[in-house]
Amino acid sequence: MKFKYHHMNLCTENVARTSEFYQSVFNLSRLQDEEHNLVGEDTEDRFDGVVDFLTDGEVEFHITKKDVNLGFEMKHFINPLERGHFCFRTDDIEGFKKRLEEKEIPYADYGKWALAGWYQIFFHDPDGNIIEVHQIGM
């Protein structure tokens, strides 16, 4: 099972303003490619929020419209769009879910919810920070 730091998700009331700030201050570029499609044949087409995908060439920054009701709407106890989260990409999401279960760490299984081909789970670290782990191509 491999892991690679993938992105930081920042939640905001004004995506355009925050995106422009990070682009201009840190010279980040906007990502507009097939991997970052919000809707695809394999998604449940539920995420209809506003998001900008930025990168420094290595790490991604997802600037997302804050949604304090998402957890309730999705019937999950974790809301990744309330205060944001950080993310690792893995090549074995099922193995990682088993690891969390063995360690008795609860997680919210969002499945293929937001991005085409991204299977996502979310959980808390001991201090309440939200962590996403996802696998692509499932």
C-alpha positions in Angstrom: 0.0 0.0 0.0 1.5 3.3 -1.1 0.6 6.8 -0.1 1.4 10.2 -1.6 0.4 13.6 -0.3 -2.1 14.9 -2.8 -4.0 18.0 -1.9 -5.1 20.6 0.7 -8.8 21.5 0.5 -9.6 25.1 1.7 -13.2 26.0 2.3 -14.4 29.6 1.7 -17.5 31.7 1.2 -15.9 33.2 -2.0 -14.1 30.7 -4.2 -13.1 33.3 -6.9 -11.6 35.7 -4.3 -9.6 32.9 -2.5 -8.5 31.2 -5.7 -7.2 34.5 -7.2 -5.4 35.2 -3.9 -3.5 31.9 -4.0 -2.9 32.2 -7.8 -1.4 35.7 -7.5 0.5 35.3 -4.3 2.0 31.9 -4.9 2.0 31.7 -8.7 -0.3 28.7 -8.7 -1.9 27.5 -11.9 -5.4 26.4 -12.5 -6.0 22.7 -13.3 -8.5 22.0 -16.0 -8.1 18.4 -17.1 -10.1 15.2 -17.4 -9.1 14.0 -13.9 -10.7 17.0 -12.3 -14.2 16.6 -13.8 -16.9 16.8 -11.2 -19.3 14.5 -13.1 -18.6 11.3 -14.9 -20.2 8.0 -15.8 -18.8 6.4 -12.5 -19.9 9.2 -10.1 -23.2 9.5 -8.4 -23.3 13.1 -9.6 -24.1 14.6 -6.2 -21.5 17.3 -5.8 -22.7 20.5 -7.4 -20.7 23.0 -5.4 -18.2 25.5 -6.6 -14.5 24.5 -6.7 -11.3 25.7 -8.3 -8.3 23.2 -8.6 -4.9 24.9 -8.4 -1.4 23.4 -8.3 2.2 24.4 -7.8 3.2 21.5 -10.2 3.5 19.0 -7.4 0.7 19.5 -4.9 -2.9 20.5 -5.5 -5.0 23.0 -3.7 -8.8 22.6 -3.9 -10.6 25.9 -3.2 -14.2 24.9 -2.4 -17.3 26.7 -1.5 -18.0 26.1 2.2 -21.0 23.8 2.8 -21.9 23.4 6.5 -24.8 21.1 5.6 -23.0 18.5 3.5 -22.5 15.9 6.2 -26.3 16.0 7.0 -27.2 15.8 3.3 -24.8 12.9 2.7 -25.8 11.1 6.0 -22.2 11.1 7.1 -20.8 12.2 10.4 -17.8 13.8 8.7 -18.2 17.0 6.6 -15.1 17.6 4.5 -16.4 20.9 3.2 -17.1 22.7 6.5 -13.5 23.6 7.5 -11.5 21.8 4.8 -9.2 18.8 4.9 -5.9 17.4 3.6 -5.6 14.4 1.4 -3.4 11.4 0.6 -3.7 9.3 -2.5 -3.4 5.5 -2.2 -3.2 2.6 -4.6 -5.3 0.3 -2.2 -8.3 2.0 -0.7 -9.9 -1.3 0.4 -6.7 -2.3 2.2 -6.6 1.1 3.9 -10.2 0.8 5.0 -9.4 -2.5 6.6 -6.4 -0.9 8.4 -8.7 1.8 9.8 -11.2 -0.8 10.9 -8.4 -2.9 12.6 -7.3 0.3 14.5 -11.0 1.0 15.3 -10.8 4.4 13.5 -14.3 5.3 12.2 -14.5 6.8 8.7 -17.1 8.1 6.3 -17.2 6.2 3.0 -18.2 8.8 0.4 -17.4 6.4 -2.4 -17.3 7.9 -5.9 -19.1 11.1 -4.8 -17.4 14.2 -6.2 -14.8 13.6 -8.9 -15.0 11.2 -11.7 -13.0 8.1 -10.8 -12.0 9.2 -7.3 -13.2 6.8 -4.5 -13.0 8.9 -1.3 -13.1 8.2 2.4 -12.8 10.8 5.3 -11.8 10.4 8.9 -10.4 12.4 11.8 -7.0 12.5 13.3 -6.7 12.5 17.2 -7.1 16.4 17.1 -10.2 16.4 14.9 -8.5 17.4 11.7 -10.2 15.8 8.7 -8.1 13.6 6.4 -9.2 12.3 3.0 -7.7 9.2 1.4 -8.7 8.4 -2.1 -7.9 6.1 -4.9 -8.4 6.9 -8.6 -9.4 4.6 -11.4 -11.8 2.4 -9.4 
